[in-house]
């Protein structure tokens, strides 16, 4: 079990200058943007524009902050991402463009290379004590403050910190009131996040 603090995330501007990425984790670490097996990041979307293509990659995104994000999909379909709304999964091969609703947005993005890893992202509201058990590599990202039991001691998780649990690990989390979080489960040949 490991806590990754948001202030330690790698920050990088987009090539088109219209946004910035906070890279939380990438496996392998030296895989780069085109050779990763899986990647978890936060995107700061400052302007409308196209998504980068990632052939052979499955993606899921969810809105963390902002008024909303409209995704223009193939076949003239549109999906709206809203805070508290469900994550949206799609192939990285799709040509997609986004439009901010009301101003800049921030979204959580997980990508897995097809044939090597798969993932599922869910949005949960937690209130009080809750056990958390990992059957596979599990990444837990709260959107508000909460406590997590690590090695017999309570540690504070802040908004957008990341808690990683390896398969078989378990812990307890606690909130003072209803707090939202995203849970990402990764399955694959070598689900390592250590």
NORJO-V754787 format. One record per backbone hydrogen bond with DSSP energy under -1.0 kcal/mol. CO is the residue of the C=O (numbers start at 1). NH is the residue of the N-H. If there is no record, write none. Layout:
BEGIN
co=CO nh=NH
co=CO nh=NH
END
This chain:
BEGIN
co=2 nh=164
co=4 nh=162
co=5 nh=8
co=6 nh=9
co=10 nh=23
co=12 nh=21
co=14 nh=17
co=18 nh=46
co=19 nh=14
co=20 nh=44
co=21 nh=12
co=22 nh=42
co=23 nh=10
co=25 nh=40
co=27 nh=37
co=27 nh=38
co=28 nh=31
co=37 nh=113
co=38 nh=27
co=39 nh=111
co=40 nh=24
co=40 nh=25
co=41 nh=109
co=42 nh=22
co=43 nh=107
co=44 nh=20
co=45 nh=105
co=49 nh=98
co=54 nh=57
co=56 nh=114
co=57 nh=92
co=58 nh=112
co=59 nh=90
co=60 nh=110
co=61 nh=88
co=62 nh=108
co=65 nh=106
co=68 nh=101
co=69 nh=81
co=70 nh=99
co=71 nh=79
co=72 nh=97
co=77 nh=73
co=79 nh=71
co=81 nh=69
co=82 nh=85
co=88 nh=61
co=90 nh=59
co=91 nh=94
co=92 nh=54
co=96 nh=51
co=97 nh=72
co=98 nh=49
co=99 nh=70
co=105 nh=45
co=106 nh=64
co=106 nh=65
co=107 nh=43
co=108 nh=62
co=109 nh=41
co=110 nh=60
co=111 nh=39
co=112 nh=58
co=113 nh=116
co=113 nh=117
co=116 nh=189
co=118 nh=187
co=120 nh=185
co=122 nh=183
co=124 nh=181
co=126 nh=179
co=128 nh=175
co=130 nh=173
co=132 nh=171
co=134 nh=168
co=137 nh=186
co=138 nh=165
co=139 nh=184
co=140 nh=163
co=141 nh=182
co=142 nh=160
co=146 nh=157
co=147 nh=174
co=148 nh=155
co=150 nh=153
co=153 nh=150
co=155 nh=148
co=157 nh=146
co=158 nh=161
co=162 nh=4
co=163 nh=140
co=164 nh=2
co=165 nh=138
co=166 nh=169
co=169 nh=134
co=171 nh=132
co=172 nh=149
co=173 nh=130
co=174 nh=147
co=179 nh=126
co=180 nh=143
co=181 nh=124
co=182 nh=141
co=183 nh=122
co=184 nh=139
co=185 nh=120
co=187 nh=118
co=190 nh=192
END
